[in-house]
Amino acid sequence: MNEQVGSGKESARVGKVFARTIMWLFLLATALLTLFPLVMTISGSLKTGAEMMSGGGLFPKAWQFSNYAEAWKQTNFARYTWNSAFLSTTVTIGTLLVAAMAAYVVDRRDFPGKSLYVGIQASTMFISVGAIVLRPQFDLMVLLHLNTTLWGVILILISAHSSTFFILMGFFKAIPRDLDEAAMVDGSGFIRTFFKIILPLLTPGLGVAGLFAFRHAWNEYILPMVFTMTNPNLQTLTVGLANLRYGSSAAMQIHLMMAGACLSILPMLIVYVLANKTFIQVTAGSVKG
């Protein structure tokens, strides 16, 4: 009998070790697949153009740090970075403001067509703001005389706030309605309650949603390309990097494109580091409850 019990424990222990080994192998494979493109980009950014075209090994034979300076110079990097930062920051603030107000009203009030509105918001998550609706969006911006500025792109990207809307809806449901009622008893109106009481409590949710909104605006390519064709000084970093593909002699400059891509990643890494505290607060709050 004891031998059977001991054999059962040994089998359970072996099974647990096997399951943990499979889990770690899966995580390791996922990490490698995720990091490999980044390693290839960094490695390619330090190679010469000839070495890139010939294939070569994973690591460069000689480290070409001058590629970064050349990429910065050829693309007017400072100007394009400023355009991307302005676009992404404005879109993030506008998206958070519009989506937060919409989510608050939907969560706290009943009104005719509420279900229809939520359904429309959900349906827009499956419609791309790129090629599918690009023509009517451009025509609308022409009527508003915003087709040659970044403000047209900003308005379009803010209008695509459905994912942010549903993210904030989940956070609003975690805020007790008693706070609204107490504020109303003290004479606070609906708008004042939202901005003075509810919105500060929504900081973790705003941080998470803002990070996704900023990343989406930073990586947007189609809209800025179309709206800045007649004004290259308004091009964003993603559009400017595409200009590095060919040099003045029509030669491929993949190594410079990769160098520029590495430089363009830095602002997003800074945003992720700054938003890391918000993710920790969200995780801690979910576990604590």
C-alpha positions in Angstrom: 0.0 0.0 0.0 2.8 2.4 0.9 4.6 1.5 -2.3 1.5 2.5 -4.3 1.2 5.8 -2.4 4.9 6.5 -2.9 4.6 5.6 -6.6 1.6 8.0 -7.0 3.5 10.9 -5.4 6.5 10.2 -7.6 4.3 10.2 -10.7 2.7 13.5 -9.6 6.1 15.0 -9.0 7.4 13.9 -12.4 4.2 15.2 -14.1 4.6 18.6 -12.4 8.2 18.8 -13.4 7.3 17.9 -17.0 4.5 20.5 -17.2 6.8 23.2 -15.8 9.5 22.3 -18.3 7.0 22.5 -21.2 5.8 25.8 -19.9 9.3 27.3 -19.7 10.2 26.0 -23.1 7.1 27.6 -24.5 7.9 30.9 -22.8 11.5 30.7 -24.0 10.4 30.1 -27.6 7.9 33.0 -27.4 10.6 35.3 -26.1 13.0 34.3 -28.8 10.4 34.8 -31.5 9.5 38.2 -30.0 13.1 39.4 -29.6 14.6 38.0 -32.8 13.2 40.8 -35.1 14.5 43.4 -32.7 17.9 41.8 -32.6 18.0 41.7 -36.4 17.0 45.3 -36.6 19.7 46.5 -34.2 22.3 44.3 -35.9 21.3 45.5 -39.4 21.5 49.1 -38.3 25.2 48.6 -37.5 26.1 47.0 -40.8 27.1 48.6 -44.1 24.8 48.7 -47.1 26.9 46.1 -48.9 26.9 43.8 -46.0 23.1 44.0 -45.7 22.6 43.2 -49.4 25.0 40.3 -49.3 23.3 38.6 -46.4 26.3 38.1 -44.1 26.0 36.8 -40.5 23.8 37.9 -37.7 26.3 40.4 -36.3 28.2 43.0 -38.3 31.8 42.6 -39.1 32.5 46.2 -38.2 30.2 48.3 -36.0 28.9 51.2 -38.1 27.6 53.6 -35.5 27.8 56.4 -38.1 24.6 54.9 -39.6 22.6 56.6 -36.9 24.0 60.0 -37.6 23.4 59.5 -41.3 19.8 58.4 -40.8 19.2 61.5 -38.5 20.7 63.8 -41.1 19.0 62.4 -44.2 15.5 62.3 -42.8 15.3 65.6 -40.9 14.8 63.4 -37.9 14.3 66.2 -35.4 11.5 67.7 -37.4 9.8 64.4 -38.0 10.1 63.4 -34.4 8.5 66.6 -33.3 5.6 66.0 -35.7 5.1 62.5 -34.4 5.3 63.6 -30.8 2.7 66.4 -31.5 0.4 64.1 -33.4 0.6 61.3 -30.8 0.3 63.5 -27.7 -2.7 65.5 -29.1 -4.4 62.3 -30.3 -3.9 60.7 -26.9 -5.3 63.6 -24.9 -8.2 64.0 -27.3 -9.0 60.3 -27.3 -8.9 60.0 -23.5 -11.1 63.0 -23.1 -13.8 62.0 -25.6 -13.8 58.3 -24.7 -13.8 59.0 -20.9 -16.8 61.4 -21.2 -18.7 59.0 -23.5 -18.0 56.0 -21.2 -19.0 57.9 -18.1 -22.4 58.9 -19.6 -23.1 55.4 -20.9 -22.2 53.8 -17.6 -24.0 56.3 -15.3 -27.0 57.4 -17.4 -29.9 55.8 -19.2 -31.0 57.5 -22.4 -32.9 56.5 -25.6 -30.6 54.7 -28.1 -28.0 53.7 -25.5 -27.8 50.1 -26.7 -27.6 51.3 -30.3 -24.8 53.6 -29.4 -22.8 50.9 -27.7 -23.5 48.6 -30.6 -22.2 51.2 -33.0 -19.1 51.6 -30.9 -18.5 47.9 -30.9 -19.0 47.6 -34.7 -16.4 50.3 -35.4 -13.7 48.2 -33.7 -13.9 45.9 -36.8 -13.7 48.7 -39.3 -10.2 49.9 -40.2 -9.6 53.6 -40.2 -7.1 53.1 -43.0 -7.8 52.0 -46.5 -11.5 51.1 -46.2 -12.7 54.5 -45.2 -9.8 56.6 -46.3 -11.5 58.2 -49.3 -14.6 59.5 -47.5 -12.5 60.7 -44.6 -10.2 62.6 -46.9 -13.2 64.1 -48.7 -14.6 65.2 -45.4 -11.3 66.9 -44.4 -11.2 68.6 -47.8 -14.6 70.2 -46.9 -13.2 71.3 -43.6 -10.0 72.6 -45.2 -7.9 70.3 -43.0 -6.6 68.0 -45.8 -3.1 69.5 -45.8 -2.5 69.6 -42.1 -2.0 67.2 -39.2 -5.2 68.3 -37.6 -7.2 66.3 -40.1 -5.2 63.2 -39.1 -5.7 64.0 -35.4 -9.5 64.3 -35.8 -9.7 61.1 -37.6 -7.6 59.2 -35.1 -9.6 60.6 -32.2 -12.8 59.5 -33.8 -11.5 55.9 -33.8 -11.7 55.7 -30.0 -14.0 52.6 -29.6 -11.3 50.4 -28.0 -10.4 53.2 -25.5 -14.2 53.6 -24.8 -14.6 50.0 -23.8 -11.4 49.9 -21.8 -12.6 52.9 -19.7 -16.0 51.4 -19.4 -14.5 48.6 -17.5 -12.7 51.0 -15.1 -15.9 53.1 -14.6 -17.8 50.0 -13.5 -15.2 49.5 -10.7 -15.9 53.0 -9.3 -18.8 53.0 -6.8 -21.9 55.0 -7.8 -22.2 56.1 -4.2 -19.5 58.7 -4.9 -21.7 60.3 -7.6 -24.7 60.3 -5.3 -22.7 61.8 -2.5 -21.4 64.5 -4.8 -24.9 65.3 -6.1 -26.1 65.6 -2.5 -23.3 68.2 -1.8 -24.5 70.2 -4.8 -22.0 69.1 -7.4 -23.4 68.9 -10.9 -22.9 66.0 -13.3 -20.0 67.6 -15.2 -18.2 68.8 -12.1 -18.6 65.4 -10.5 -17.0 63.8 -13.5 -14.0 66.2 -13.7 -13.4 66.8 -9.9 -14.2 63.4 -8.4 -14.5 60.5 -10.9 -11.7 61.4 -13.4 -8.9 61.5 -10.7 -10.0 58.0 -9.6 -9.6 56.9 -13.2 -5.9 57.6 -13.4 -4.8 53.9 -13.8 -7.3 53.4 -16.5 -6.3 56.6 -18.3 -2.7 55.5 -18.1 -3.4 52.1 -19.7 -5.7 53.5 -22.4 -3.4 56.4 -23.1 -0.5 54.1 -23.7 -2.4 52.2 -26.3 -3.7 55.4 -27.9 -0.2 56.9 -28.0 1.3 53.8 -29.6 -1.4 53.6 -32.2 -0.9 57.2 -33.2 2.8 56.9 -33.2 2.8 53.9 -35.5 0.2 55.3 -37.9 1.5 55.4 -41.4 -1.3 55.6 -44.1 -3.1 58.7 -42.8 0.0 60.9 -42.3 1.4 59.9 -45.6 -1.8 60.8 -47.5 -2.4 64.1 -45.7 1.2 65.4 -45.9 2.0 64.6 -49.5 1.9 68.3 -50.4 3.8 69.4 -47.3 6.8 67.2 -46.5 7.6 69.3 -43.4 4.6 67.9 -41.7 5.5 64.3 -42.3 5.7 62.1 -39.2 8.6 59.8 -38.3 7.0 56.7 -39.8 6.5 58.4 -43.2 10.0 60.0 -43.1 11.7 56.6 -42.4 10.2 55.3 -45.6 12.1 57.9 -47.5 15.4 56.3 -46.3 14.8 53.3 -48.5 16.5 54.7 -51.5 19.4 57.1 -51.5 20.2 59.9 -54.0 21.7 57.4 -56.4 18.6 55.1 -56.1 20.6 52.6 -54.1 18.9 50.6 -51.4 19.6 51.9 -47.9 18.2 49.2 -45.7 20.9 49.7 -43.1 19.8 53.4 -42.7 16.2 52.4 -42.5 17.0 50.0 -39.6 19.0 52.7 -37.9 16.1 55.1 -38.2 13.7 52.5 -36.9 15.9 51.9 -33.8 15.9 55.7 -33.2 12.1 55.8 -33.6 11.6 53.1 -31.0 13.3 55.2 -28.2 10.3 57.5 -27.6 7.9 54.6 -27.3 10.3 52.9 -24.8 10.3 56.1 -22.7 6.5 56.1 -22.7 6.4 52.5 -21.7 8.8 53.1 -18.8 6.7 56.1 -17.6 3.5 54.1 -17.9 5.0 51.1 -16.1 3.8 52.4 -12.7 0.2 52.6 -14.0 0.3 48.9 -15.0 1.6 48.0 -11.6 -1.2 49.9 -9.9 -3.8 48.1 -12.1 -2.3 44.7 -11.3 -2.0 45.4 -7.6 -5.6 46.6 -7.4 -7.0 43.6 -9.2 -5.1 41.2 -6.9 -5.8 43.1 -3.7 -9.6 42.9 -4.2 
